[in-house]
Amino acid sequence: LDPETFAGESRAVINFLADYYRDVDTYPVQPQDLPGCLRALLPDAPPENGEPIDVILEEVRTHIVPALTHWQSPKFFGYFPMNASTAGFAGEMLSAGLNIVPFMRVASPAATELESAVVDWMGKLMGLPDRFLFSGGGGGGVLHGSTCEAVVCTLAAARDRALSRLGHEGILRLVVYASDQSHCTFQKGARIVGITRSNFRVIPTSASSGYGLTSDSVRDAVEADVASGLVPLYLCATVGTTGLGAVDPVRDLGELARRHSMWLHVDAAYAGSALICPEFQHHIDGAELADSVSMNPHKWFLTNMDCCCLWVASPAALTSALSTNPEYLSNVTDGGAGAGVVDYKDWQIALSRPFRAMKLWVVLRRYGGAGMRAYVRRHVEMAKWFEQELKADGRFEVVAPTRFSLVTFRLRPGHEGDGDAVDGLNRRLLVAMNASGRAFMTHFVVDGKFVIRMAVGGAMTEMRHVQDTWELVREKAEEVGALP
Ligand code: PLP
């Protein structure tokens, strides 16, 4: 690594990316190329001799960029946003440039301390109870790469806590509860930690509760399991579900979880960002009854991929499930080991890990709490505007309440006849909008109905992009045959 080459080539990459961000809203959000379009352009083997960065960047421009779905386009409204920002990028560059590996405190003391400080900062911004903070009352947080990893770790901690009571054979009796709106990661995580597949309960939700769980339905399932000799292990409450942005009642579920010694996890992967605004904090009322909480700054918090905050009330429950102490990692220096020292290798699956705290710290320093609250509120306002337009138009149904910045809608059944025909119409509407390249949305199915999801939250999305997208919806609705 020669510092001069490093400076020159990094500048070239930054200039390339600055051009990309300047032009990205002129690109079709989703490419219309056929599968294999890039593969056909690539040689079968890597070059024998290295090539100049300019040549490589030119190929990125001509071969790769045209076949990308542009997640950073201001007209990208699919899935959930995956924010990039100047501060997020600066933090990522610092992290990549320093390239330290903070798996234990001794492996990079400042990185461990920054991580512990920054997860406390985030927890305070979101109004989490003190019990999840290092500085509060014995809890603490860690930065994972994804909610999926975080969930596996909490499931392992819950499993081991229960098995210390039941003995190892008890694993066949453990049951995990989630709703039909919970993220699929809970199902996958339960399998990974050895929960019998038939002991994963998917509790139905309905429109009457806004697609949130009701504690009665969970209680019925739990009591039936207890009556048949099974052991409730783990309950997932989601604040901002993936399909519809629904919210589960954290306090009610927390009380139920306590009564049955279940681990309660609050998954706020997307909507956790909104919880920094006091007007949204009622959604986590009762979080003091939870064992763990997670959210993804890489979604809607201006933090480039990847970054997931996981907080636990009992770090010991996590570390007793995950810690290993091989000789090659034992600590022969002073001041690195001992009680109270955080060794993040014992809070996660992987050993090696990037310096994610740098990224989140730069974001928080650069934009501050007030800046982030204003950012989130802007998107919520845009989503509300879009929702109002849908309602005023009369042809559309808003499927679930717009609690944050996700709007879920569909053309209503009208003269089109049966449900299949209406689904077909909505499917065609989504395909037509995405094929136009002028916006990108994704879909969901609830109560057997095909629903279009418009997730506002791009770092470069402005009101005019949302207004243009509303024009697109109307235009394409007419094109696919919705009656005026
Ligand atoms: N939970 C919810 C509510 C989500 O919306 C998502 C992703 O969209 C996840 C979990 C998974 O997050 P990750 O991709 O970080 O594993």
Residues whose N, C-alpha, C, O or C-beta is under 5 A from the ligand:
A	BS01	PLP	F80 G145 S146 T147 C148 H183 G240 T241 T242 D267 A269 Y270 N296
